[in-house]
Amino acid sequence: GIKRIFKDMRQIAWDNISFNSKNAKAFYYQAVFMKDFEDDFSGTTSFSAYYPYYQSMDYDQLRTYFTWRSRVRKGNIEKIPVSYAFLYIYELLNNIGTVSPVDGIDKLMHFWKTFRVIDNTIDKYVFQWIKDYHIYYPLKQSFRDFVNENDLHAFYPCVFGYEIDNKYSFDLYCGISKYNIKKSVFYKEKTHDLMNGYFLYILEKLKDCLRVKGKCFQDLIFSPLSVETMWIPFSNAMFYHVIRQPDRQIEISERELYVCSNNRWRYKSVGLTEQGRKLIGYIMKEMESSLRELFKFNKKIVADPGVIDVKMLKTLEKSGVIFPDFIKK
């Protein structure tokens, strides 16, 4: 019966890695063993783990999980403690329960879009893993096309910050900004277009001022990671690197490159700077302050250019950008 199946599954961990059961290799082979298992347990047992894996679960937790997974696979994604959801995502990342990597990314997206409404804790991990998926697995569609199709630019500022199309700029920079303009009482559906338009106007004006001096605005926000670094696919997940990877290069953007050589990955990219986040935060807040005055909004806010790094302020001043006048004009 079921107890026997679980016992055989647990034995895989012991066979694979003696006493270290918290191991991605054991998880992978257990997942392969359980890939077609279905259950119809009636209860829901609580479960919470930072790195959920089968070996750490008791009998009722396993039955809860596989029953819930059986329903998920039939298209019924129900509320469950988030650790179970992560376990299901780990299976998809390892291509368990999928017919191909394309099917895997489709299932991951469908599950994420539905489950994040129940619990959005999964968001920050899933965004990283979606990008990793496009690097690690052979998919017909490029990451850029995938992001365009699913409108996900705002979640990847370091990928699209240099080449972003204007229509996505506001959302992308909201994601970078130290000041969360979208949580402001002034930000409403009816003021969105106004804020969006005003921000794009300021952004273009800023870029032009810096361009005249031979500088690039994005270089103030992002900084290149100085050396090529080792890349581990699906970090923060229970993932076993089972497929031997062919030598290849994957260009995620003009500034983010992944190279696989001899089954090992390295990458070069840009990172978001704290000074850059403060600069965008100041611009957003100063812009909102001006709009509130213009529309005689009952509450005023004050933005402080002092939050911006002194060196950055000097660079901007040399290009003729002096705050707050630059925004208020």
Sequence and secondary structure as in RCSB ss.txt:
>XXXX:A:sequence
GIKRIFKDMRQIAWDNISFNSKNAKAFYYQAVFMKDFEDDFSGTTSFSAYYPYYQSMDYDQLRTYFTWRSRVRKG
NIEKIPVSYAFLYIYELLNNIGTVSPVDGIDKLMHFWKTFRVIDNTIDKYVFQWIKDYHIYYPLKQSFRDFVNEN
DLHAFYPCVFGYEIDNKYSFDLYCGISKYNIKKSVFYKEKTHDLMNGYFLYILEKLKDCLRVKGKCFQDLIFSPL
SVETMWIPFSNAMFYHVIRQPDRQIEISERELYVCSNNRWRYKSVGLTEQGRKLIGYIMKEMESSLRELFKFNKK
IVADPGVIDVKMLKTLEKSGVIFPDFIKK
>XXXX:A:secstr
 HHHHHHHHHHHHHHHHTT  S HHHHHHHHHHTTT             SS  GGG  HHHHHHHHHHHHHHHTT
      HHHHHHHHHHHHTTTT SSHHHHHHHHHHHHHHHHHH GGGHHHHHHHHHHHHHHS  SS HHHHHHHH
T GGG HHHHTTT  HHHHHHHHHHH SS GGGSTT  HHHHHHHHHHHHHHHHHHHHHHHHTT  THHHHEEE 
SS EE  TTTTS     S   SEEEEEETTEEEEEETTEEEEE EEE HHHHHHHHHHHHHHHHHHHHHTT SS 
    GGGS HHHHHHHHHTT  TTHHHH 
